[in-house]
């Protein structure tokens, strides 16, 4: 049971690291003022602009 608690704790830490990284990435993009494109816009450009 002790090993299962350690595994759960590691999973929890990894989840928090993932969330923090995701939020930091969003803040970085917003602060840099970069314009992000949706996948639909990228596909539209590739199929309609030549």
Biopython code that builds the backbone (N, CA, C, O; Angstrom):
import numpy as np
from Bio.PDB.StructureBuilder import StructureBuilder

atoms = [
    (1, "UNK", "N", (0.809, -1.194, 0.000)),
    (1, "UNK", "CA", (0.000, 0.000, 0.000)),
    (1, "UNK", "C", (0.857, 1.265, 0.000)),
    (1, "UNK", "O", (0.447, 2.291, -0.545)),
    (2, "UNK", "N", (2.026, 1.200, 0.599)),
    (2, "UNK", "CA", (2.895, 2.370, 0.655)),
    (2, "UNK", "C", (3.341, 2.767, -0.757)),
    (2, "UNK", "O", (3.437, 3.953, -1.070)),
    (3, "UNK", "N", (3.609, 1.782, -1.594)),
    (3, "UNK", "CA", (4.034, 2.050, -2.970)),
    (3, "UNK", "C", (2.898, 2.716, -3.743)),
    (3, "UNK", "O", (3.147, 3.622, -4.538)),
    (4, "UNK", "N", (1.674, 2.289, -3.528)),
    (4, "UNK", "CA", (0.544, 2.902, -4.221)),
    (4, "UNK", "C", (0.371, 4.367, -3.822)),
    (4, "UNK", "O", (0.020, 5.201, -4.656)),
    (5, "UNK", "N", (0.614, 4.678, -2.561)),
    (5, "UNK", "CA", (0.531, 6.070, -2.120)),
    (5, "UNK", "C", (1.604, 6.914, -2.804)),
    (5, "UNK", "O", (1.351, 8.051, -3.202)),
    (6, "UNK", "N", (2.815, 6.342, -2.938)),
    (6, "UNK", "CA", (3.892, 7.063, -3.604)),
    (6, "UNK", "C", (3.553, 7.295, -5.072)),
    (6, "UNK", "O", (3.805, 8.379, -5.599)),
    (7, "UNK", "N", (2.994, 6.306, -5.729)),
    (7, "UNK", "CA", (2.622, 6.435, -7.135)),
    (7, "UNK", "C", (1.552, 7.504, -7.300)),
    (7, "UNK", "O", (1.625, 8.319, -8.219)),
    (8, "UNK", "N", (0.561, 7.506, -6.417)),
    (8, "UNK", "CA", (-0.485, 8.526, -6.479)),
    (8, "UNK", "C", (0.091, 9.925, -6.255)),
    (8, "UNK", "O", (-0.326, 10.884, -6.905)),
    (9, "UNK", "N", (1.038, 10.035, -5.345)),
    (9, "UNK", "CA", (1.658, 11.332, -5.065)),
    (9, "UNK", "C", (2.442, 11.826, -6.285)),
    (9, "UNK", "O", (2.383, 13.007, -6.630)),
    (10, "UNK", "N", (3.168, 10.926, -6.929)),
    (10, "UNK", "CA", (3.928, 11.289, -8.134)),
    (10, "UNK", "C", (2.981, 11.720, -9.248)),
    (10, "UNK", "O", (3.248, 12.702, -9.940)),
    (11, "UNK", "N", (1.888, 11.003, -9.426)),
    (11, "UNK", "CA", (0.897, 11.377, -10.436)),
    (11, "UNK", "C", (0.324, 12.756, -10.156)),
    (11, "UNK", "O", (0.124, 13.554, -11.072)),
    (12, "UNK", "N", (0.060, 13.033, -8.876)),
    (12, "UNK", "CA", (-0.485, 14.329, -8.503)),
    (12, "UNK", "C", (0.520, 15.444, -8.805)),
    (12, "UNK", "O", (0.137, 16.487, -9.335)),
    (13, "UNK", "N", (1.790, 15.240, -8.478)),
    (13, "UNK", "CA", (2.817, 16.237, -8.777)),
    (13, "UNK", "C", (2.929, 16.468, -10.278)),
    (13, "UNK", "O", (3.028, 17.610, -10.726)),
    (14, "UNK", "N", (2.915, 15.394, -11.053)),
    (14, "UNK", "CA", (3.009, 15.531, -12.505)),
    (14, "UNK", "C", (1.819, 16.295, -13.066)),
    (14, "UNK", "O", (1.971, 17.092, -13.992)),
    (15, "UNK", "N", (0.635, 16.054, -12.508)),
    (15, "UNK", "CA", (-0.550, 16.776, -12.958)),
    (15, "UNK", "C", (-0.409, 18.263, -12.668)),
    (15, "UNK", "O", (-0.738, 19.089, -13.520)),
    (16, "UNK", "N", (0.075, 18.620, -11.482)),
    (16, "UNK", "CA", (0.264, 20.031, -11.137)),
    (16, "UNK", "C", (1.325, 20.682, -12.013)),
    (16, "UNK", "O", (1.180, 21.839, -12.406)),
    (17, "UNK", "N", (2.390, 19.948, -12.321)),
    (17, "UNK", "CA", (3.430, 20.482, -13.208)),
    (17, "UNK", "C", (2.858, 20.719, -14.594)),
    (17, "UNK", "O", (3.151, 21.737, -15.221)),
    (18, "UNK", "N", (2.042, 19.788, -15.079)),
    (18, "UNK", "CA", (1.411, 19.935, -16.395)),
    (18, "UNK", "C", (0.498, 21.160, -16.421)),
    (18, "UNK", "O", (0.541, 21.944, -17.369)),
    (19, "UNK", "N", (-0.321, 21.330, -15.395)),
    (19, "UNK", "CA", (-1.242, 22.468, -15.333)),
    (19, "UNK", "C", (-0.455, 23.779, -15.275)),
    (19, "UNK", "O", (-0.802, 24.740, -15.962)),
    (20, "UNK", "N", (0.592, 23.821, -14.464)),
    (20, "UNK", "CA", (1.398, 25.036, -14.338)),
    (20, "UNK", "C", (2.080, 25.370, -15.665)),
    (20, "UNK", "O", (2.144, 26.540, -16.044)),
    (21, "UNK", "N", (2.587, 24.370, -16.368)),
    (21, "UNK", "CA", (3.226, 24.589, -17.660)),
    (21, "UNK", "C", (2.226, 25.087, -18.685)),
    (21, "UNK", "O", (2.528, 25.990, -19.465)),
    (22, "UNK", "N", (1.046, 24.509, -18.689)),
    (22, "UNK", "CA", (0.003, 24.936, -19.619)),
    (22, "UNK", "C", (-0.391, 26.390, -19.363)),
    (22, "UNK", "O", (-0.496, 27.177, -20.304)),
    (23, "UNK", "N", (-0.609, 26.747, -18.108)),
    (23, "UNK", "CA", (-0.965, 28.123, -17.768)),
    (23, "UNK", "C", (0.172, 29.090, -18.108)),
    (23, "UNK", "O", (-0.077, 30.194, -18.593)),
    (24, "UNK", "N", (1.403, 28.686, -17.858)),
    (24, "UNK", "CA", (2.546, 29.538, -18.185)),
    (24, "UNK", "C", (2.638, 29.751, -19.693)),
    (24, "UNK", "O", (2.961, 30.851, -20.142)),
    (25, "UNK", "N", (2.359, 28.723, -20.471)),
    (25, "UNK", "CA", (2.368, 28.855, -21.927)),
    (25, "UNK", "C", (1.292, 29.802, -22.411)),
    (25, "UNK", "O", (1.536, 30.609, -23.308)),
    (26, "UNK", "N", (0.112, 29.717, -21.835)),
    (26, "UNK", "CA", (-0.983, 30.611, -22.225)),
    (26, "UNK", "C", (-0.632, 32.053, -21.874)),
    (26, "UNK", "O", (-0.841, 32.958, -22.681)),
    (27, "UNK", "N", (-0.101, 32.269, -20.679)),
    (27, "UNK", "CA", (0.292, 33.616, -20.263)),
    (27, "UNK", "C", (1.394, 34.147, -21.177)),
    (27, "UNK", "O", (1.376, 35.323, -21.539)),
    (28, "UNK", "N", (2.345, 33.306, -21.551)),
    (28, "UNK", "CA", (3.436, 33.716, -22.434)),
    (28, "UNK", "C", (2.900, 34.172, -23.784)),
    (28, "UNK", "O", (3.307, 35.214, -24.296)),
    (29, "UNK", "N", (1.992, 33.396, -24.359)),
    (29, "UNK", "CA", (1.435, 33.751, -25.663)),
    (29, "UNK", "C", (0.650, 35.055, -25.568)),
    (29, "UNK", "O", (0.752, 35.906, -26.451)),
    (30, "UNK", "N", (-0.125, 35.214, -24.514)),
    (30, "UNK", "CA", (-0.911, 36.440, -24.349)),
    (30, "UNK", "C", (0.015, 37.647, -24.179)),
    (30, "UNK", "O", (-0.217, 38.696, -24.780)),
    (31, "UNK", "N", (1.045, 37.503, -23.375)),
    (31, "UNK", "CA", (1.950, 38.629, -23.127)),
    (31, "UNK", "C", (2.784, 38.973, -24.356)),
    (31, "UNK", "O", (3.115, 40.141, -24.563)),
    (32, "UNK", "N", (3.124, 38.002, -25.161)),
    (32, "UNK", "CA", (3.922, 38.260, -26.357)),
    (32, "UNK", "C", (3.064, 38.833, -27.478)),
    (32, "UNK", "O", (3.599, 39.369, -28.449)),
    (33, "UNK", "N", (1.764, 38.731, -27.363)),
    (33, "UNK", "CA", (0.878, 39.301, -28.362)),
    (33, "UNK", "C", (0.848, 38.529, -29.664)),
    (33, "UNK", "O", (0.484, 39.081, -30.702)),
    (34, "UNK", "N", (1.219, 37.281, -29.626)),
    (34, "UNK", "CA", (1.212, 36.480, -30.839)),
    (34, "UNK", "C", (-0.215, 36.120, -31.201)),
    (34, "UNK", "O", (-1.047, 35.851, -30.334)),
    (35, "UNK", "N", (-0.481, 36.119, -32.490)),
    (35, "UNK", "CA", (-1.810, 35.739, -32.958)),
    (35, "UNK", "C", (-1.787, 34.238, -33.216)),
    (35, "UNK", "O", (-0.997, 33.746, -34.022)),
    (36, "UNK", "N", (-2.650, 33.530, -32.531)),
    (36, "UNK", "CA", (-2.712, 32.091, -32.713)),
    (36, "UNK", "C", (-3.809, 31.765, -33.727)),
    (36, "UNK", "O", (-4.819, 32.463, -33.824)),
    (37, "UNK", "N", (-3.588, 30.705, -34.463)),
    (37, "UNK", "CA", (-4.568, 30.277, -35.461)),
    (37, "UNK", "C", (-5.222, 28.991, -34.978)),
    (37, "UNK", "O", (-4.592, 28.141, -34.349)),
    (38, "UNK", "N", (-6.497, 28.878, -35.292)),
    (38, "UNK", "CA", (-7.193, 27.640, -34.965)),
    (38, "UNK", "C", (-6.867, 26.609, -36.037)),
    (38, "UNK", "O", (-6.470, 26.981, -37.141)),
    (39, "UNK", "N", (-7.024, 25.326, -35.736)),
    (39, "UNK", "CA", (-6.766, 24.312, -36.759)),
    (39, "UNK", "C", (-7.614, 24.521, -38.011)),
    (39, "UNK", "O", (-7.158, 24.232, -39.118)),
    (40, "UNK", "N", (-8.842, 25.019, -37.851)),
    (40, "UNK", "CA", (-9.698, 25.277, -39.015)),
    (40, "UNK", "C", (-9.112, 26.332, -39.933)),
    (40, "UNK", "O", (-9.190, 26.204, -41.155)),
    (41, "UNK", "N", (-8.525, 27.378, -39.357)),
    (41, "UNK", "CA", (-7.909, 28.425, -40.165)),
    (41, "UNK", "C", (-6.703, 27.899, -40.924)),
    (41, "UNK", "O", (-6.498, 28.253, -42.086)),
    (42, "UNK", "N", (-5.906, 27.063, -40.283)),
    (42, "UNK", "CA", (-4.722, 26.505, -40.939)),
    (42, "UNK", "C", (-5.137, 25.618, -42.111)),
    (42, "UNK", "O", (-4.555, 25.708, -43.193)),
    (43, "UNK", "N", (-6.128, 24.770, -41.906)),
    (43, "UNK", "CA", (-6.601, 23.884, -42.980)),
    (43, "UNK", "C", (-7.189, 24.709, -44.123)),
    (43, "UNK", "O", (-6.965, 24.398, -45.293)),
    (44, "UNK", "N", (-7.938, 25.758, -43.787)),
    (44, "UNK", "CA", (-8.536, 26.612, -44.819)),
    (44, "UNK", "C", (-7.446, 27.260, -45.667)),
    (44, "UNK", "O", (-7.556, 27.294, -46.892)),
    (45, "UNK", "N", (-6.387, 27.779, -45.023)),
    (45, "UNK", "CA", (-5.309, 28.397, -45.767)),
    (45, "UNK", "C", (-4.601, 27.396, -46.679)),
    (45, "UNK", "O", (-4.242, 27.736, -47.806)),
    (46, "UNK", "N", (-4.402, 26.193, -46.212)),
    (46, "UNK", "CA", (-3.689, 25.192, -47.001)),
    (46, "UNK", "C", (-4.518, 24.718, -48.189)),
    (46, "UNK", "O", (-3.951, 24.350, -49.218)),
    (47, "UNK", "N", (-5.836, 24.718, -48.073)),
    (47, "UNK", "CA", (-6.661, 24.192, -49.145)),
    (47, "UNK", "C", (-7.170, 25.265, -50.095)),
    (47, "UNK", "O", (-7.513, 24.942, -51.233)),
    (48, "UNK", "N", (-7.237, 26.543, -49.675)),
    (48, "UNK", "CA", (-7.835, 27.561, -50.509)),
    (48, "UNK", "C", (-6.857, 28.597, -51.055)),
    (48, "UNK", "O", (-7.167, 29.270, -52.038)),
    (49, "UNK", "N", (-5.710, 28.736, -50.453)),
    (49, "UNK", "CA", (-4.736, 29.726, -50.916)),
    (49, "UNK", "C", (-3.625, 29.000, -51.642)),
    (49, "UNK", "O", (-3.004, 28.082, -51.107)),
    (50, "UNK", "N", (-3.385, 29.428, -52.875)),
    (50, "UNK", "CA", (-2.324, 28.789, -53.656)),
    (50, "UNK", "C", (-1.394, 29.807, -54.218)),
    (50, "UNK", "O", (-0.435, 29.455, -54.906)),
]
sb = StructureBuilder()
sb.init_structure("model")
sb.init_model(0)
sb.init_chain("A")
sb.init_seg("    ")
for serial, (resi, resn, name, xyz) in enumerate(atoms, 1):
    if name == "N":
        sb.init_residue(resn, " ", resi, " ")
    sb.init_atom(name, np.array(xyz, "f"), 0.0, 1.0, " ", f" {name:<3s}", serial, name[0])
structure = sb.get_structure()
